[in-house]
Amino acid sequence: MVDRCEHTATSSWFKVLLHFRKQWLHSFGYDSERRSNLMLLDDRTLVFIAGNLLVLLQVHTKEQRYLRSCSGEGIGAITAHPSNEYFVIAEKGNQPLILVYEYPSLRLYHILRGGTEQVYSSVDFNLDGSILASVGGAPDYMLTLWDWRHEEVMLRCKASSQEVYRVRFSPHNPELLTSSGTGHVKFWTISPTFTGLKLQGVMGYFGETSATDVEGFVELPDRKVVTGTEWGNLLLWDREAIKVEICRIERQSCHVGTAQPFSLEDGLLMTFGSDGVIRGWDIEKINMADTHSGRLEMEPINELVVGHNVCLSSVVRSPLPNSFIWFAQDSNGAIWKLDLSFTNTTPDPECLFTFHAGSIHGLDVCKTSHLMATTAPDRSVKVFDFLAKKQLTTSCFNQSGTTISWAPPWVKASSGLLGFEDGVVRLLELYRPQSLYAVSRSSCEEDGKLRLKQAFKPHSESVTALAYERNGEILATGCNFSKCSLSADGTVFFFSVGEKYLPIGFIHVPSPVQALEWSPASHSNNRLLILCWSGHVVEVNCPNPKDQEPLKTFLLPELHRRPFRFQSIKSRIKRQEDILRLQALKEEKKKKAKELLTLLDAKQEEDEEEEEEKEEELPPIYIPDPPSPLYCGFYSEPDHFWLSMGGFDSGYLYHCKFSENQDEEPEKRKDEPFHFLPIHNADNDPICSITFSSSRELLLCGMHSGSIRVYPLQPGDLSLTSMQSYWVLSLHDNQNGQLHHIRCSHDDLFVLTAGDDGNIFSFTRRPPEELQSSLQRKAAMIPSPSVSFLCSNNHQCFPQRSSPMSDCLSCNIRPIVLKVVLQQVSKGGSREQVTGSGH
């Protein structure tokens, strides 16, 4: 991984800006949906890829060590040497490297070059560890065999014209390999010829069987191969043809969902599936199958149900001799320890670690302590103590969380808000449960728990944004679009903040809401900047709850607003750059011609008519249709704001202001920025998220490529003229880790990031010695239960831990014509209970 300054910096701030130190970096996430993202180096060290990092996780102590991607462009695949004395990191990027490290010293041992063009998708050692096989991704899909100790290519051949998931050497015959991927499986042989060794491959022919993506396979001693299928059955291959399809009695599938064979153990073929079950099948019966029917029905001999909400995607075996212990990757966000001895004393599966599954939809930090809350499509919200580097609690819901916001400290009974895909907003309170359990003289292992304070439903679709105004008296919520309207518009709902959140009303905006930004305290007027996905921006005055007296509807038609619709100017910017470039080139040619004529004293040539040079044709003005997406924005000064656009218009920050002419309809407006700021190397890497340090001397940008950029700013620089030099750190996955969430801690000591790759990182901005002197605690401070909670006696039900959070009888205040039902709002959410769990 690369950290670098793209421009020369003269100040000393680069020395202390961000410190990437082992003891002050921590990964809270796990890209559990990445294929084969689990490796074991010894019986206590798990290894997995986290964006641009390789994480070495101690199973017992939970201590983490890290290796950084050398290229800064990501890691494609990993594997361990059979002796566990070495391991391999195959990278991403232009002409990526294969790096061989020693273990446990983590010293770089060998570098292999030239195996593929852009990315490695799989690597594997042969049985004695003398040869390494690698296969690349698009565009070449090149299979390469390496004499890795001498850093030399032995053989290479194009593996396929489609994506290849994995390549493996046969454990029984060193001359055989198998590769598989999208809609194919291919069988390889290392054959001696007159000119030397040759790599020969034969593509498997599915025949009458439906073609399937092949995720896993097992090579048998007699050169047959068993592969899995997408529909849950197994296929036995003899050479390039299918010998038999294996299913259960009455044609039930071997597994529900995708099936993967993974090992041959004592006459049993071991398989796992996306149904969370591991089964053992009689391999002798499979080999003796009658091929005339083309189908073999049989039942497994052994079975282990890991869990009912488990989706296994890869397993690795403990390197201890004669061990039955395996570690499993769960695509639903967990790592399991399994005992596959299948005896009467076999212990139950043990879930070692839990994480979010999928992209992170929301992240926010506490305004008074070193706490962070996150939510994801796995229908959970997690709270972390990033000072102590641990997860505090997890709560599960019946809907996926879409955004999260931590209330400011001046809000009474400060807590967190969570928006959901069904339009519900839930108000959660984090508290320290020890005081409750101390009263009942029972014990509690958890350091924090969540409880539901209130739930209300302002929208009929996904809640995409939550924002408190600067005094904490008003909450604004935004959604992507409303089914209540014929057009794909968005809505913004306002609530008064108190012991209970009461509805004020809502407004319509032209398109789905991307973000909400309240004006800072330095502005005289309290206003809300509504940023819409399609490039629309709407500014509205903060509503006064005392002035709103709805009789039949919560609609706020009288709320003053100013619209802005972004009109692309990038094509004109590029055109002007071309004009200046051509003018400079023309002047340079004239200067050289004049110098040449002076040297030759060629008067006759001066008298001749100069032929007009054919001018280079300028590109036409282009306006993207549909318009480019709006990613983020913020106020600069009253009536002025900055926007970051994606798509065609990426590569710039656009300074905009509201027009004095507000009579035109929002859909017909064409408002152009009055100024722009070029962003270095961002034409294909737009800024997805922006945050400031509390002093506003640092501007932190989350990029589409998953990297972080940090710009130093001069105090009071609203026009961003000092936004030039920057420092960049590649943390998240460069292709799948779009960085939509970046925050600074309340004391500016830490930076927190969360990306679409499912990874969550915390790291410090200061050197360790300075950080130690600044911190007086080793763990975050967790608030005690509120007085209202202690008086309600609701804490009696909190020892429950396994059941998910049930749906609430929430108040439904959708943005349509409604009766005034404030009593229901005040009672909404009282039936919902929150359960917490942590590890």
C-alpha positions, -999 to +999 in steps of 0.1 A: +000+000+000+013+035-009+011+066+011+024+096-008+023+133-012+013+142-047+027+178-045+056+194-027+047+205+008+068+232+025+052+230+059+059+204+086+023+192+088+032+162+066+054+148+094+024+145+118-006+144+095-014+107+095+006+080+111+001+046+098+015+026+128+008-010+136-002-002+172-027+025+161-043+009+131-072-015+134-095-033+110-131-038+123-144-054+091-140-084+069-147-088+032-166-120+038-181-120+003-147-121-014-139-155-028-115-177-008-106-149+017-094-171+045-060-187+051-043-204+080-005-200+087-005-220+120-030-233+145-036-198+159-031-173+130-058-166+105-051-145+075-075-126+052-075-097+028-089-063+039-088-039+010-051-030+006-041-048+037-033-084+046-045-090+082-029-116+104-053-122+132-044-141+164-074-164+172-069-163+210-057-128+217-075-112+187-043-092+181-038-080+145-007-075+124-007-061+089+011-062+056+005-035+031+000-039-006+033-029-022+016-013-053-011+004-034-036-010-059-049-039-039-045-077-033-060-103-057-053-137-040-033-153-012-021-188-004+002-206+021+032-229+013+026-265+024+054-261+050+037-229+064+072-213+063+061-190+034+030-174+021+021-156-011+004-123-018-007-119-055-015-083-061-037-061-084-027-032-107-008-027-139+016-057-142+010-068-106+036-086-086+035-119-067+052-115-034+066-144-014+070-137+024+087-157+051+067-167+081+067-158+110+093-131+103+071-115+075+103-107+056+099-104+018+117-134+002+110-134-035+092-113-061+077-128-093+070-105-122+051-107-155+024-133-147-006-113-157-017-078-169-041-065-142-050-088-114-044-123-100-075-143-091-059-175-077-026-189-066-016-224-054+015-245-045+019-281-056+022-308-030+059-305-022+058-267-026+084-265-054+060-250-080+036-222-077+006-219-101-011-185-107-040-175-128-049-140-139-081-121-143-093-100-172-081-093-199-056-122-203-067-150-179-032-163-181-022-195-162+014-195-152+036-221-135+066-207-116+099-220-103+093-194-075+126-200-057+145-189-088+118-163-098+114-179-132+084-188-154+083-225-162+051-227-183+023-204-193-010-207-212-043-189-215-066-206-190-100-195-204-118-167-221-140-163-190-134-155-153-113-181-135-121-185-098-094-209-087-066-232-098-054-262-078-027-289-081-038-324-077-027-338-043-022-372-058-004-365-091+021-336-095+015-335-132-022-326-130-040-293-123-076-282-124-090-247-129-126-236-127-147-205-130-176-189-148-195-217-167-165-239-170-140-264-156-107-272-172-083-302-167-046-296-172-016-319-177+021-311-175+033-333-204+069-339-216+076-332-253+106-332-276+111-295-268+105-298-231+075-296-208+042-284-222+010-273-204-021-290-221-057-282-211-090-299-219-122-280-213-150-300-195-181-307-217-214-304-198-234-322-225-270-325-215-263-312-180-269-274-176-237-254-176-228-240-141-203-218-125-178-240-107-167-226-073-151-257-058-137-292-068-118-321-054-093-343-074-096-380-067-067-405-068-079-421-101-077-387-119-115-382-117-127-349-104-158-340-084-172-304-088-201-286-073-230-268-090-251-237-085-282-258-079-266-278-050-257-312-067-223-327-074-208-337-107-183-366-112-160-360-141-140-387-159-116-369-182-135-341-199-170-357-196-195-359-168-199-395-156-227-390-132-247-363-113-250-369-076-281-359-056-300-371-025-330-395-024-360-385-044-339-361-064-333-337-035-302-316-039-271-324-019-272-288-006-296-259-008-279-234-030-243-237-042-224-269-033-186-271-030-166-303-024-135-294-004-117-325+008-113-363+007-111-377+042-109-415+051-131-426+022-155-396+026-160-368+001-165-337+022-188-309+009-202-277+022-230-255+008-244-220+010-270-236+033-245-237+062-243-275+063-212-298+059-218-333+047-197-364+041-204-388+012-192-424+005-166-419-022-165-456-031-202-456-038-197-425-060-169-442-080-190-473-085-220-454-098-239-467-128-234-443-157-264-454-177-290-434-157-266-404-155-278-398-119-268-413-085-292-409-056-276-413-021-277-399+014-247-385+033-230-406+059-221-376+082-237-342+086-229-310+105-252-280+106-230-250+112-260-226+115-293-217+099-282-182+089-248-193+077-235-192+041-202-211+039-178-201+010-144-215+019-127-237+046-091-242+056-077-270+077-055-267+109-019-276+101-015-296+133-009-333+125-040-355+125-062-326+134-100-325+126-102-288+132-112-266+103-119-229+100-147-217+078-155-184+060-191-174+063-203-150+036-228-137+061-200-120+081-184-146+104-154-169+109-162-203+124-141-230+141-154-265+132-145-300+145-152-325+117-144-357+136-181-366+136-179-384+170-203-384+200-180-360+217-176-336+188-181-300+201-206-277+185-194-252+158-178-221+174-183-187+159-149-170+165-155-136+150-185-117+136-185-088+112-208-069+089-217-087+057-216-067+025-210-030+019-212-006+048-243+016+045-237+040+073-210+051+098-210+079+124-190+087+155-200+098+190-194+135+196-181+130+231-163+096+232-143+072+211-173+053+199-184+044+164-217+030+151-222+013+117-249-004+097-250-027+067-274-048+045-271-077+070-298-060+091-275-052+120-261-022+137-228-025+155-211-002+180-173-002+184-149+012+209-121+022+185-098+033+214-099-002+229-101-018+194-131-039+202-168-044+193-191-034+221-225-047+209-246-058+180-284-054+175-304-071+147-335-059+129-360-071+104-350-046+078-316-035+064-301-003+078-294+024+052-280+053+071-269+062+107-264+094+126-251+100+162-270+128+179-250+159+190-242+161+228-266+190+234-295+168+224-313+156+256-305+119+263-281+119+233-283+087+213-281+074+177-306+074+148-309+046+124-327+048+090-340+017+073-349+005+038-387+005+047-387+042+056-386+037+094-363+057+116-354+042+150-339+062+179-315+040+198-298+046+232-264+032+240-258+025+277-235+008+301-255-022+315-233-029+346-253-006+368-285-024+359-271-058+366-254-045+398-289-038+412-300-074+405-266-088+416-262-106+383-232-102+360-230-089+325-201-096+301-209-068+277-196-033+280-225-017+262-260-024+250-286-007+228-322-001+236-350+013+214-364+046+226-387+055+197-396+045+162-415+064+135-420+060+098-417+093+079-411+077+045-424+048+024-390+040+009-354+038+020-341+065+044-310+079+028-300+108+050-304+120+086-292+154+099-296+174+131-296+212+127-268+231+145-287+236+177-300+201+179-336+212+179-347+199+145-341+166+127-343+163+090-347+129+072-345+122+035-355+093+013-347+081-022-382+084-038-418+081-028-444+057-040-470+083-031-460+104-061-462+096-098-427+109-103-395+095-089-391+124-065-377+125-029-391+138+004-375+155+034-393+152+067-387+175+097-391+166+134-388+186+166-363+170+189-371+164+225-378+135+249-400+124+220-395+133+184-426+150+170-434+155+133-434+190+119-440+183+082-424+174+049-415+188+015-410+173-019-377+176-037-371+170-074-351+137-071-338+111-046-320+126-016-283+119-015-273+140+015-285+167+040-263+196+051-273+222+077-257+256+076-229+260+101-231+283+131-211+310+113-241+316+090-267+341+102-296+321+088-304+285+098-310+266+066-309+231+052-290+222+020-307+192+003-284+174-022-302+152-047-287+124-067-296+138-101-277+171-095-306+191-080-299+211-049-326+227-027-321+251+001-349+255+027-353+276+058-354+257+091-391+252+100-404+266+133-425+240+151-445+267+167-456+281+134-468+248+120-504+239+127-514+212+102-550+204+100-552+177+073-517+172+060-480+174+071-471+190+038-452+223+042-460+243+010-452+277+026-417+267+036-393+290+017-370+272-007-344+280-034-337+254-061-305+248-081-300+223-109-264+215-118-255+221-155-223+204-167-194+227-176-167+200-178-169+198-216-163+236-218-135+234-193-117+207-214-124+227-246-108+258-231-078+237-221-075+225-257-077+260-270-049+272-247-028+241-255-032+247-293-024+284-289+008+276-270+018+250-296+012+275-324+033+301-307+060+276-301+060+267-338+062+303-349+091+310-326+110+280-339+103+290-375+115+325-369+147+313-353+153+290-383+147+318-408+171+341-390+198+314-390+194+306-427+189+343-438+163+329-463+147+361-475+130+343-505+112+320-481+100+350-462+084+364-493+066+333-501+030+330-490+027+309-459+005+279-462-022+280-437-018+252-413-049+230-408-061+237-373-069+208-350-107+204-347-120+211-312-143+186-296-180+196-294-196+207-262-211+177-245-238+176-218-243+141-202-278+127-204-288+114-180-270+139-158-240+129-137-247+117-101-241+142-072-219+125-046-215+151-018-214+188-011-211+214+017-216+251+024-188+275+018-205+308+028-241+319+028-258+312-005-226+294-018-217+257-018-193+232-032-204+201-051-185+168-060-200+151-091-195+116-104-196+101-139-186+125-167-183+155-144-158+139-120-123+154-116-134+188-102-150+205-072-176+229-084-184+262-066-220+271-070-245+297-058-282+301-059-295+323-087-314+355-080-340+343-106-360+317-087-391+318-108-382+290-132-394+255-125-368+232-109-369+207-138-362+233-164-334+251-146-298+250-159-276+265-133-238+266-139-211+267-113-194+301-112-160+286-103-143+252-103-113+236-087-094+208-106-088+177-085-055+160-093-059+125-109-096+124-103-111+122-137-119+086-132-117+087-094-143+111-080-146+123-045-174+103-028-174+117+007-159+148+024-154+157+060-134+183+079-113+183+111-129+203+139-106+232+132-113+229+095-076+230+088-078+195+072-101+184+044-105+146+042-118+131+010-131+095+005-124+085-031-142+062-055-110+041-056-112+034-019-083+057-010-082+087+014-069+121+005-060+147+031-056+183+021-043+210+045-063+243+044-055+278+055-077+291+083-109+306+069-102+294+033-138+291+021-128+293-016-104+264-011-075+282-028-050+264-005-064+230-015-033+219-035-008+196-017-023+164-004-014+131+011-031+099-001-034+065+016-048+034-002-068+014+024-100+000+008-103-022-022-095-002-053-123-017-075-150-025-049-142-003-019-158+030-028-153+052+003-187+067+011-180+072+048-152+090+065-152+106+099-129+122+124-132+114+161-145+141+184-110+150+195-095+148+160-071+121+171-086+093+149-099+089+114-126+063+108-135+049+073-160+024+059-163+013+023-184-008-001-159-036+004-172-042+039-140-030+055-139-006+085-107+010+096-095+033+123-061+050+125-045+079+142-034+113+129-006+117+154+026+098+164+021+072+191+041+091+217+020+122+212-012+102+212-004+085+245+001+119+262-032+132+248-053+102+259-061+097+295-081+065+290-075+031+273-112+026+265-141+047+254-165+062+280-199+046+277-229+065+291-250+051+320-287+044+313-309+074+311-333+084+339-363+076+317-350+041+311-343+034+348-378+045+356-395+025+329-383-010+342-378-021+306-344-034+315-359-065+329-362-081+295-326-074+284-309-107+292-324-120+259-297-123+234-306-146+205-339-133+191-337-106+164-353-072+169-390-075+162-410-051+141-425-022+160-460-008+161-445+025+148-464+056+139-468+058+101-466+094+091-460+090+054-459+121+033-495+121+021-527+138+033-532+126+069-551+134+100-532+149+129-522+119+150-495+132+173-507+109+201-497+079+180-464+095+172-456+099+209-465+063+215-447+049+184-422+022+189-430+013+225-435-024+217-401-030+201-373-044+221-336-044+213-312-073+220-275-069+219-246-093+215-209-089+212-177-109+212 
